[in-house]
Amino acid sequence: MIETKVLTPVNFQDFVDLMNTNPSSAGCMCTWWMIAVGNKAVFQAVLEQSPLGMGILAYDSGEPVGWLACGPRQRYARAMKTPTFQGRDPLEDGSVWLAPCFFVKTGRQHTGVTTTPWPWKVFLSVRGGPTSQATCRLALTSGHLSVK
């Protein structure tokens, strides 16, 4: 059974371990949408400052198997500069959340990780949680993911 937890400084190492399970995500700290140059130190600093966490980790029998990055749109300044978000109301950037990254551990695809209801209610129950969510439409072309 898949269990989900908000990413906090307490389970940060689980996130690092999960991202290092695949060569294409090794070293990725989900900061590309936030800032032009990102790294582990930047991600960890933002995580420690955020009362809302940085996303949700999925666990199976205590092992991290999935990751959903999500948070207020204002966190993802770089994403807000893309054509996809040009028509948005910037006044909503603090209350509308964006989910720009979804990652499943290699070998765990088709095992229920992606069909688990990712608990937006966790964030809705946190003071200052989202009033709604926005997701990027993604396209997989020749093994590379791009935002549409």
Kinemage of the C-alpha trace (Angstrom):
@kinemage 1
@onewidth
@group {chain A} dominant
@subgroup {mainchain}
@vectorlist {calphas} color= white
{ca met a 1} P 0.000 0.000 0.000
{ca ile a 2} L 1.316 3.412 -0.943
{ca glu a 3} L 1.610 5.980 1.847
{ca thr a 4} L 2.248 9.668 1.191
{ca lys a 5} L 3.997 12.292 3.316
{ca val a 6} L 4.677 15.979 2.892
{ca leu a 7} L 8.373 16.607 2.186
{ca thr a 8} L 9.907 18.387 5.171
{ca pro a 9} L 13.462 18.763 6.453
{ca val a 10} L 12.868 15.575 8.474
{ca asn a 11} L 12.465 13.340 5.382
{ca phe a 12} L 14.669 15.355 3.008
{ca gln a 13} L 17.236 12.552 2.724
{ca asp a 14} L 14.462 10.236 1.444
{ca phe a 15} L 13.890 12.737 -1.389
{ca val a 16} L 17.623 12.845 -2.200
{ca asp a 17} L 17.832 9.046 -2.173
{ca leu a 18} L 14.793 8.737 -4.452
{ca met a 19} L 16.108 11.211 -7.008
{ca asn a 20} L 19.444 9.390 -7.085
{ca thr a 21} L 17.808 6.087 -8.124
{ca asn a 22} L 17.809 7.052 -11.802
{ca pro a 23} L 20.694 8.570 -13.809
{ca ser a 24} L 18.324 11.053 -15.482
{ca ser a 25} L 17.213 12.486 -12.134
{ca ala a 26} L 20.417 12.020 -10.123
{ca gly a 27} L 21.297 15.326 -8.574
{ca cys a 28} L 17.985 16.910 -9.610
{ca met a 29} L 16.626 19.052 -6.836
{ca cys a 30} L 13.427 20.292 -8.498
{ca thr a 31} L 14.656 23.882 -8.583
{ca trp a 32} L 14.625 24.459 -12.359
{ca trp a 33} L 11.121 25.956 -12.283
{ca met a 34} L 12.018 28.148 -9.318
{ca ile a 35} L 15.363 29.633 -10.310
{ca ala a 36} L 17.770 29.516 -13.230
{ca val a 37} L 20.461 27.622 -11.347
{ca gly a 38} L 19.501 25.139 -8.681
{ca asn a 39} L 21.204 22.693 -6.427
{ca lys a 40} L 20.748 20.696 -3.271
{ca ala a 41} L 21.709 23.591 -0.970
{ca val a 42} L 19.193 25.945 -2.615
{ca phe a 43} L 16.396 23.357 -2.461
{ca gln a 44} L 17.147 22.524 1.161
{ca ala a 45} L 17.225 26.226 2.127
{ca val a 46} L 13.817 26.819 0.505
{ca leu a 47} L 12.474 23.655 2.156
{ca glu a 48} L 13.590 24.770 5.592
{ca gln a 49} L 11.903 28.174 5.097
{ca ser a 50} L 8.623 26.751 3.790
{ca pro a 51} L 5.871 26.029 6.312
{ca leu a 52} L 4.028 24.175 3.526
{ca gly a 53} L 6.729 21.714 2.493
{ca met a 54} L 7.988 21.361 -1.076
{ca gly a 55} L 5.817 18.517 -2.276
{ca ile a 56} L 4.747 14.983 -1.478
{ca leu a 57} L 6.801 11.803 -1.255
{ca ala a 58} L 5.179 8.412 -1.849
{ca tyr a 59} L 6.428 5.457 0.163
{ca asp a 60} L 5.879 1.716 -0.174
{ca ser a 61} L 6.803 -0.242 2.953
{ca gly a 62} L 8.967 2.683 4.096
{ca glu a 63} L 10.838 2.991 0.790
{ca pro a 64} L 10.463 6.274 -1.149
{ca val a 65} L 9.010 5.411 -4.582
{ca gly a 66} L 7.467 8.637 -5.899
{ca trp a 67} L 7.657 12.427 -5.754
{ca leu a 68} L 5.210 15.196 -6.594
{ca ala a 69} L 6.657 18.719 -6.463
{ca cys a 70} L 3.934 21.231 -5.670
{ca gly a 71} L 3.465 24.565 -4.030
{ca pro a 72} L 2.185 28.096 -4.540
{ca arg a 73} L 2.750 29.387 -8.078
{ca gln a 74} L 4.762 32.282 -6.619
{ca arg a 75} L 7.441 29.735 -5.680
{ca tyr a 76} L 7.965 28.866 -9.353
{ca ala a 77} L 9.036 32.259 -10.703
{ca arg a 78} L 10.789 30.778 -13.726
{ca ala a 79} L 7.701 28.793 -14.725
{ca met a 80} L 5.556 31.924 -14.459
{ca lys a 81} L 7.660 33.505 -17.246
{ca thr a 82} L 6.680 30.809 -19.763
{ca pro a 83} L 3.933 31.381 -22.360
{ca thr a 84} L 1.757 28.815 -20.562
{ca phe a 85} L 1.230 31.175 -17.632
{ca gln a 86} L 1.155 34.562 -19.381
{ca gly a 87} L -2.650 34.893 -19.077
{ca arg a 88} L -2.815 34.110 -15.387
{ca asp a 89} L -3.842 36.546 -12.680
{ca pro a 90} L -0.598 37.213 -10.723
{ca leu a 91} L -2.673 38.132 -7.673
{ca glu a 92} L -3.605 34.429 -7.424
{ca asp a 93} L 0.008 33.203 -7.396
{ca gly a 94} L -0.004 32.767 -3.618
{ca ser a 95} L -3.245 30.795 -3.473
{ca val a 96} L -3.146 28.705 -6.665
{ca trp a 97} L -0.654 25.869 -6.555
{ca leu a 98} L 1.435 24.395 -9.342
{ca ala a 99} L 2.556 20.759 -9.620
{ca pro a 100} L 5.493 20.974 -12.056
{ca cys a 101} L 7.200 17.630 -11.382
{ca phe a 102} L 6.022 14.059 -10.900
{ca phe a 103} L 8.655 11.342 -10.557
{ca val a 104} L 8.309 7.588 -10.038
{ca lys a 105} L 11.265 5.393 -9.128
{ca thr a 106} L 12.582 3.198 -11.952
{ca gly a 107} L 11.001 -0.232 -11.720
{ca arg a 108} L 7.975 1.094 -9.828
{ca gln a 109} L 5.984 2.221 -12.863
{ca his a 110} L 2.669 0.327 -13.207
{ca thr a 111} L 2.733 -0.731 -9.545
{ca gly a 112} L 0.092 1.652 -8.201
{ca val a 113} L 2.292 4.658 -7.418
{ca thr a 114} L 0.634 6.856 -10.044
{ca thr a 115} L -2.887 5.611 -9.343
{ca thr a 116} L -2.684 6.455 -5.641
{ca pro a 117} L -4.851 9.513 -4.949
{ca trp a 118} L -2.134 12.085 -4.296
{ca pro a 119} L -3.382 13.836 -1.179
{ca trp a 120} L -4.102 17.442 -2.037
{ca lys a 121} L -6.089 17.307 1.201
{ca val a 122} L -2.769 17.243 3.077
{ca phe a 123} L -2.003 20.666 1.679
{ca leu a 124} L -5.573 21.897 1.958
{ca ser a 125} L -5.448 21.141 5.667
{ca val a 126} L -2.246 23.158 6.121
{ca arg a 127} L -2.832 26.795 6.970
{ca gly a 128} L -2.251 28.772 3.802
{ca gly a 129} L -2.780 25.769 1.531
{ca pro a 130} L -4.065 26.132 -2.020
{ca thr a 131} L -7.469 27.306 -3.121
{ca ser a 132} L -6.910 25.438 -6.401
{ca gln a 133} L -4.175 23.649 -8.323
{ca ala a 134} L -2.615 24.075 -11.742
{ca thr a 135} L -0.602 21.444 -13.559
{ca cys a 136} L 1.613 21.640 -16.596
{ca arg a 137} L 0.617 19.631 -19.651
{ca leu a 138} L 3.649 17.543 -20.454
{ca ala a 139} L 4.758 15.804 -23.624
{ca leu a 140} L 7.208 12.937 -23.906
{ca thr a 141} L 9.186 13.093 -27.136
{ca ser a 142} L 12.196 10.890 -27.836
{ca gly a 143} L 12.617 10.249 -24.131
{ca his a 144} L 12.630 13.940 -23.191
{ca leu a 145} L 9.881 15.679 -21.264
{ca ser a 146} L 8.750 19.122 -22.307
{ca val a 147} L 6.085 21.541 -21.084
{ca lys a 148} L 3.251 22.307 -23.487
